[in-house]
Amino acid sequence: MDSASETEREPSADDSAEAPDPYRWLEEMGSARTRAWLETQRGLLAGVAQGPGDHRWHELLSGAERSAYGRPVDPPVEAGGLVFRREHQPGGDLLVGQDDTPDGRRVLLDCREAEFGRIAHWGVSPEGGFAAVQVHYDGREDGGLQLLSTRPGTRPEHLPHAAPHTPLAFVGRWLLYGAGSRTEHTLLARNLATGTQHTVRLPVRGPVRLSLHAGTGDWLLVRTRTPGESVTRWWFARWRGPAVPDWKPLDLAGSRVTALELADDTCYLADGDIRAIDLTALDDGPRAVPRTVVPAPADGGPAPVRALRVLRTASGTGIVALRQRGTVRTLTVHRLKAGSPFPSDDRGAVVTWPARLRLGPVARDRAGRAGDGLWLLADDPRYGTHASRLALGEPLPARLRRSPLRTITVVSRDGTPVPVTLCDPGTAAPRGPRPTLVTVYGGFGIPLEPGWDPMIAAWLQAGGRVAWVHARGGGEYGPAWAEAGRAAGKARVVEDLCAAADALVERAETGPARPAVLAASNGGLIAAAALVQAPGLFSAGVCAAPLTDLLRYQEGGLGRLWQDEYGDPDDPGMRRALRDLSPYQRVVDADSPVAGPPVLFVTGGNDARVPAWHGWKLCAALQRHRAGSAPIHLDHDENSGHSGRSDTAAHTSGVRTLAFLSTATGLEHAQATVAV
């Protein structure tokens, strides 16, 4: 093939009959040899002939991107008379605040002023006077916070010690946040009025990983996890500023807490049922018995609560619960009886949605008191994101009552039913088989949620179909579903994807060619494994930020944290399972060249989670050991991270990826018939 001769293979010092690793040298990412190899890969990618459809993909993707400008990326936050929104605009993200006057829009942070900046995480103080924002530059997850005053004319203040993806909480006039690395935190408290800051004594000795929860009162909840321990612990205390918190344990042993909310003196938590704990009573005595305020649904199987909010009005309290049952998100509003801790007899107002649905925090008034509403954000893969305000006692948003999605069920190799969500092109597209793009995740108990993405929107507009495979390992059906796809069970996730690809052909959902697969991170591992194990099932594959060498997944990035998910490679039995699943090992272990479809690997030089060399090693192995002429390419960008590229770089890569996939699947993108 055209690129095989460009990839040099030599025996590694660790080559053995058990685990050959001929491309270990690519793990030396800064070496002259690796840089020369990357330069060769750039040349191979640049040499791919561009067809007339590339310009059409540029137009379609540009149109999809423009349709998102000005729309919220996250649920809006209402506080202190302002509505805060993160918006994507040409060149970068904005954080804006809007009051109820015609000229009330204020730009609080403009990432377009800093090249390749992207807002990763943000929060707002209860009275709306401050916002804390974490920005990632060039894909780096380096930490640091921008503390913004919403008063006109003020400049952001940089808090350099904040950890990447830092836990943060506002309590009164204090900002609390985690400092340190992504996994080892100390707790810092900053007085928003004076600018003074101090370290808060924690209930356990460090290093420790934290999460923080604060509500409408002065209570603070902290969840701690010490490295090397699998058990998380919960603690609570009244926050009294500079005083040392009087931490007390919150005994949640045996509970699988999936969501919680603090409201005044009560902690509401979900572990199937929604229960309430009186923190004042617990603070005064050794134990307070949680009371059930909303029981779990009696039928239909597991439906874990993904988000929980508590709304207040003069006439009572409302519990807003966002549950997930399989591929469907159910939003329920329960009214509690006035003067009673128990819900009314009705089952609550209900709306369902088959795609990504997120809840913002409870609205706050100018004094920081909790209100009767919140904002929610619904994703639609074809039409974009839609923000709606939900208020207690008012009808649920009508916009959530239509969706272009449908669900089919396929049967995996061991007989397990696996749901697949489909999005068809618009009504003007021909019925019947359509070129189909399949995606998967299947890991870490995280559900795969169909969401809006400009590449997906462009594919649909061009007349293609998209399928989301809700494989085991995800969170669609609760802990048992997730556990079935962990460690040695990870092979089942690959089987689920392969079963879906086969079923799409058998049911005439895809055509004229077999489906293509596009997946990232853990999903990139699953896609790569399927492309190597069952190459005839797919017309092409794109693996972004993939994990590919499972015998060395603990080397670099965040791999040392993933033993529960992938298993212990030092255990002989688990090592055999990892070697059998590992796409890289499958290729280098093969006795003969490996057949398969075209594959494109997409990596970023600043990926702090999965080192880019995972994608490089499998790319090199396939280029050397591939049977046939199907191209194997690498699209590497030095200035991007695990979450993808920004703006121009993202657009360029997107056009290249769409052209690559459409060529393989037979999608006549120049004949677009549908408008998003």
Secondary structure by P-SEA (a helix, b strand, c coil): ccccccbbbbbccccccccccccccccccccaaaaaaaaaaaaaaaacccccaaaaaaaaaaaaaaaacccccccccccccbbbbbcccccbbbbbbbcccccccccccccccccccccccccccccccbbbbbbbcccccbbbbbbbbccccbbbbbbccccccbbbbbcccbbbbbcccccbbbbbbbcccccbbbbbbccccccccbbbbbccccbbbbbbbcccccbbbbbbbccccccccccccccccccccccccccccbbbbbccccccccaaaaaaccbbbbbbccccccccccccccbbbbbbcccbbbbbbbbbcccbbbbbbbbcccccccccccccbbbbbccbbbbccccccccccccccbbbbbbbccccbbbbbbbcccccccccccccbbbbbbbcccbbbbbbbbbbccccccccccbbbbbbbbcccccccccccaaaaaaaaabbbbbbbbccccccccaaaaaaacccaaaaaaaaaaaaaaaaaaacccccccbbbbbcaaaaaaaaaaaaaccccccbbbbccccccccccccccccccccccccccccaaaaaaaaaacaaaaaaacccbbbbcbbbbbbbcccccccaaaaaaaaaaaaacccccbbbbbbcccccccccccaaaaaaaaaaaaaaaaaaaccccccccccc
